[in-house]
Amino acid sequence: MQNDIGQVSTQFFDFPSENLPFLLQNGDSLDQVRLAYETYGQLNSQRDNAILVFHALTGSQHAAGWNPLVEGVARFWNEECQTGWWDQFIGPGRALDTEQHFVICVNYLGGCYGSTGPSSQKPDGSGELYAAAFPQVTFADIVNSQVVLLNHLKIQTLRAVIGASIGGMMCLSLATRYPERVKNVIPIGSGVEVSPLQKILNLEQIRAIEGDPNFSEGYYTCDMKPDWGMAFARMISHKTFVSLDAMRDRARQEVVVDNSDFEWYDIQSPLESYMLYQGEKFVARFDANAYLRILDAWQKFDLLAETGAGDYIELFCKCQQQSFLIFSIDSDVCFYPEAQKQMVDLLQQAQVPTTWLTVHSDKGHDSFLVDPDLFAPHIRYQLNR
């Protein structure tokens, strides 16, 4: 079904002086912050119909419609970025119905699609990029920066926050640290903490990028980027996003990659070619330093440390006036359903109104991107009841 949103443009919000310098969790600060964001639908007169969408690991602010180009990020904004990553979920009559709701999606602080990050110029007028000098950020920093945007838009209370994967973790960060500012919390395929498997896979990706000879301690150039390491990192992560069955089916249709990266080994199957192709596609649309910052923030995610709560029950007791809708995906091997069960158990012990649904899909973790019909009726009900 074609989306009625049509062509959209990214907007930019530069922090005013009263919000600068912007203090980060580790004690560093930024003297200048710009956030790239998009909105869909209209904010009502009460300003209480807003939904904040947190994107996943390599997503962007462009969640719906068609956006041909974003100012300042042409080197990353290729055809793969032009259609909104949640285009099937946002729009008139869709799960996030823009005839009823005002939907906001923001590129993360530290990202590479228009928000201040490693590929941004330093504010000192030198014209140099931050590159490796860009500070480490946390999910709490990212959420805090988006709260500044909400204040600018004069939105005090959100109808909902919704996000999948690490976006769901940021939903939890906002819900527990700003409990009065959201009514509905909808994490999809997410968890309250970083699993041991995720920590290992993230470490492997970091090692792959930093081990690339072109990484140059983060001060690489446009002509000499750590492409090999980035492609390898994407291969490491991609196998957790797509189920093996879906991967096998897609492998029969993807572009065949030659053996140029190998000195001895010959590609044996379409599946191997498919994985190499996924790595090559990723290199063209993402910055290595930005990827490292977001992976690092994921590794550091700690809800209890963010809030100073003694345990999760104490933490989630702050959310008793909210309503949670939690989705599991039965074939998910990135955030296994056990992670959502843990979340549900903690919320129920804290007496937070919680609904838990399992989506049955053969698409794996990526079901949240490609199976709108499995999620939409439940999201609509949660938002409208």
SVG drawing of the C-alpha trace seen along z (x, -y; Angstrom):
<svg xmlns="http://www.w3.org/2000/svg" viewBox="-10 -32 57 56">
<polyline fill="none" stroke="black" stroke-width="0.4" points="0.0,0.0 1.5,-3.3 2.0,-5.9 0.1,-9.2 2.8,-11.2 4.7,-11.9 7.9,-14.0 9.2,-15.2 12.2,-17.3 14.5,-17.0 14.3,-19.9 17.2,-21.1 17.1,-22.4 20.2,-24.2 20.3,-24.3 19.9,-27.8 22.4,-29.4 20.5,-28.5 21.0,-24.8 24.7,-25.1 27.2,-23.8 25.3,-20.5 26.6,-18.3 27.2,-14.6 27.0,-11.8 30.7,-11.3 31.4,-14.9 32.3,-16.1 30.3,-18.7 29.4,-20.0 29.5,-23.8 27.2,-23.4 24.4,-20.8 22.2,-20.4 19.5,-17.7 18.1,-16.6 14.5,-15.6 11.3,-15.0 7.6,-15.3 4.5,-13.8 0.9,-14.8 -0.2,-17.9 0.3,-18.8 -3.1,-19.5 -4.1,-22.7 -3.6,-20.9 -0.2,-19.7 -0.9,-16.3 -1.0,-14.0 2.7,-13.7 4.5,-10.3 8.3,-10.2 9.9,-7.4 13.4,-6.2 15.1,-4.6 17.3,-1.5 21.1,-1.2 21.7,-2.5 18.4,-4.2 17.8,-7.9 15.3,-10.7 13.7,-9.8 11.0,-7.4 8.3,-7.9 7.6,-9.3 10.3,-10.1 13.3,-12.4 15.7,-12.7 18.5,-14.5 19.4,-15.8 21.5,-19.0 25.1,-18.3 25.0,-14.5 25.0,-13.8 28.0,-11.4 25.9,-9.1 22.4,-9.7 22.0,-7.2 18.9,-5.5 18.7,-3.1 18.0,-6.1 15.4,-7.9 12.4,-5.9 11.4,-6.2 12.6,-3.2 9.2,-2.9 7.2,-4.0 4.7,-1.1 3.9,-2.0 3.5,-5.8 0.8,-7.7 -2.9,-8.1 -4.7,-5.0 -1.5,-3.2 -0.3,-2.0 0.9,-5.6 -2.0,-7.4 -1.0,-10.8 -4.6,-11.9 -4.7,-11.6 -1.1,-11.8 1.9,-14.1 4.9,-11.8 8.5,-12.9 11.7,-11.0 15.2,-12.4 18.6,-11.4 20.7,-10.4 23.3,-12.7 26.5,-11.2 24.9,-9.9 25.7,-10.8 22.5,-11.9 22.4,-15.6 22.7,-15.6 25.9,-16.7 28.3,-13.7 31.9,-12.7 31.3,-13.7 30.2,-17.3 32.5,-20.3 33.9,-21.5 32.4,-24.8 35.8,-26.5 35.6,-27.8 38.6,-25.7 36.5,-23.7 37.9,-20.5 35.6,-17.5 35.3,-16.1 36.3,-12.6 37.8,-10.7 37.7,-13.8 33.9,-13.5 33.1,-12.5 31.5,-9.3 27.8,-9.5 25.2,-7.3 21.6,-6.5 20.7,-8.8 22.6,-11.7 20.7,-10.9 17.4,-11.0 18.3,-14.2 19.1,-15.9 15.7,-14.9 13.9,-16.3 15.5,-19.7 13.8,-19.4 10.5,-18.5 10.8,-21.6 11.5,-23.7 8.3,-22.3 6.4,-23.0 5.4,-19.4 5.2,-18.6 3.6,-15.1 3.9,-12.6 1.0,-10.3 3.7,-7.6 7.3,-6.7 7.9,-3.8 11.1,-2.2 12.5,1.2 15.8,2.8 18.0,0.2 15.2,-2.3 13.2,-0.3 16.0,-0.8 15.8,-4.6 12.0,-4.3 12.9,-2.8 15.4,-5.6 12.9,-8.3 10.1,-6.6 12.1,-6.0 13.9,-9.4 11.0,-11.6 8.0,-9.6 5.7,-12.6 6.4,-13.2 4.9,-10.1 1.7,-8.1 2.3,-5.0 5.6,-3.2 6.0,-0.7 9.3,1.2 9.6,3.7 12.1,6.5 14.2,4.9 15.4,5.4 16.2,3.7 19.9,4.5 22.7,5.6 22.9,9.3 26.2,11.2 25.8,12.2 25.2,8.6 28.3,7.4 30.4,10.0 28.9,9.2 29.3,5.5 32.9,6.0 33.6,8.0 32.3,5.2 34.3,2.6 37.4,4.7 36.7,5.2 36.5,1.4 39.4,0.4 41.5,3.2 41.1,1.8 44.5,0.3 42.6,-2.7 40.9,-3.5 43.9,-5.7 42.8,-6.0 39.5,-7.5 41.1,-10.3 40.5,-8.6 39.7,-10.6 36.9,-10.3 39.3,-8.7 40.8,-6.3 38.0,-5.0 37.9,-1.8 35.5,-0.2 36.8,3.4 36.3,3.1 32.8,1.5 31.7,4.2 32.9,6.9 31.2,5.3 27.9,5.3 28.3,9.0 28.8,9.7 25.6,7.9 23.4,8.7 23.1,12.4 21.2,11.4 18.8,9.1 17.4,11.6 16.2,15.1 18.2,17.9 15.1,18.8 14.6,15.3 18.3,14.9 18.4,18.0 15.4,16.8 16.9,13.3 20.3,14.8 18.8,16.3 17.8,12.8 20.7,10.5 23.5,9.2 26.4,11.6 29.7,10.4 32.9,11.5 36.0,13.0 38.1,9.8 38.3,9.6 39.8,13.1 43.3,14.3 42.7,18.0 39.0,18.8 36.4,19.0 32.8,18.0 30.8,21.2 27.2,20.2 24.6,17.4 24.4,17.0 28.0,16.1 27.6,13.6 24.5,12.2 26.4,11.5 29.3,9.8 26.8,7.7 25.1,6.5 28.5,5.4 29.3,3.5 25.9,1.7 26.4,0.6 29.7,-1.1 28.2,-3.5 25.7,-4.9 27.2,-5.1 30.2,-6.8 32.6,-4.5 33.1,-6.9 29.3,-7.4 28.8,-3.6 31.4,-3.2 29.8,-5.9 26.4,-4.2 27.9,-0.7 29.7,-2.2 26.5,-3.7 24.8,-0.3 27.7,1.4 27.3,-1.1 23.5,-1.0 22.6,-0.8 19.2,-1.9 20.0,-1.7 23.2,-3.8 21.3,-6.4 18.8,-6.9 20.6,-5.9 17.9,-3.4 18.8,-0.6 17.0,2.1 14.6,2.4 11.5,2.6 12.3,-0.7 13.1,-2.1 9.9,-1.0 7.7,-2.1 8.2,-5.6 6.2,-4.3 3.0,-3.3 1.0,-6.1 2.2,-4.9 0.9,-2.0 3.4,0.4 2.8,2.4 5.7,4.8 6.3,6.8 8.4,10.0 9.3,11.5 9.4,15.3 12.3,15.7 14.4,12.8 18.0,13.8 19.2,10.2 16.9,9.5 15.6,13.0 12.0,13.2 13.5,14.0 14.7,10.3 11.1,9.1 9.9,11.7 12.4,10.2 11.1,6.7 7.5,7.8 8.2,9.6 9.9,6.5 7.1,4.1 4.5,6.4 6.3,6.6 6.4,2.8 2.6,2.8 3.0,1.0 0.1,1.6 1.6,3.9 0.5,5.8 2.9,8.3 2.4,9.7 4.4,12.1 4.6,11.6 4.9,14.9 7.1,14.1 9.8,15.9 11.6,12.6 13.6,12.5 14.5,9.2 13.7,7.3 10.1,8.2 9.5,4.8 10.5,3.2 8.7,5.4 5.6,6.9 3.3,3.9 0.1,6.0 1.4,8.0 2.0,4.9 -0.5,2.3 -3.8,3.4 -2.2,3.7 -0.4,0.3 -3.6,-1.4 -5.6,0.0 -2.9,-1.0 -2.8,-4.6 -6.6,-5.1 -8.0,-3.3"/>
</svg>
